[in-house]
Amino acid sequence: MGFIIASAVIIIYVIMITRAVYVAKTAKDDIGGYIAAGIAGILTFHMVENIGMTMGLLPITGVPLPFVSYGGSSLITNFICIGLLLNISARRKKAIFID
């Protein structure tokens, strides 16, 4: 079961990162695109670094795996990042009833 769960977690991270890149590409303004691309980069770096540390390919640095590893401030920061992505994604469409 460990391989199946680990594969599912990696697939979920890849989906989350590709959605963040999509939000960055379709953002209404440049600042939103830069923020979304930065969040995608943060998630990618943390995922690759933590998985590399676990496999013994990279040096141990203490970078937590987003939403999985223990750490209160990391979890809050990741939730804030996802909230920013959702806000950028919601604001990319034009309002319907504004004159």
KAVEN-V440273 format. One line per field, one symbol per residue. ss: DSSP state (H for helix, E for strand, C for the rest). psi: psi as a letter, one per 20 degrees, with the letter a starting at -180 (. if undefined). A space follows every 50 residues. Layout:
ss->???
psi->???
//
This chain:
ss->CHHHHHHHHHHHHHHHHHHHHHHHHCCCCHHHHHHHHHHHHHHHHHHHHH HHHHHCCCCCCCCCCCCCCCCHHHHHHHHHHHHHHHHHHHCCCCCCCCC
psi->hghgghgggghgggggghhhhghhhjqhrhghggghhghggggggggggg hhghijhqqoijpqppjgqpoghgggghhgghggghghhhiiqqqgkp.
//
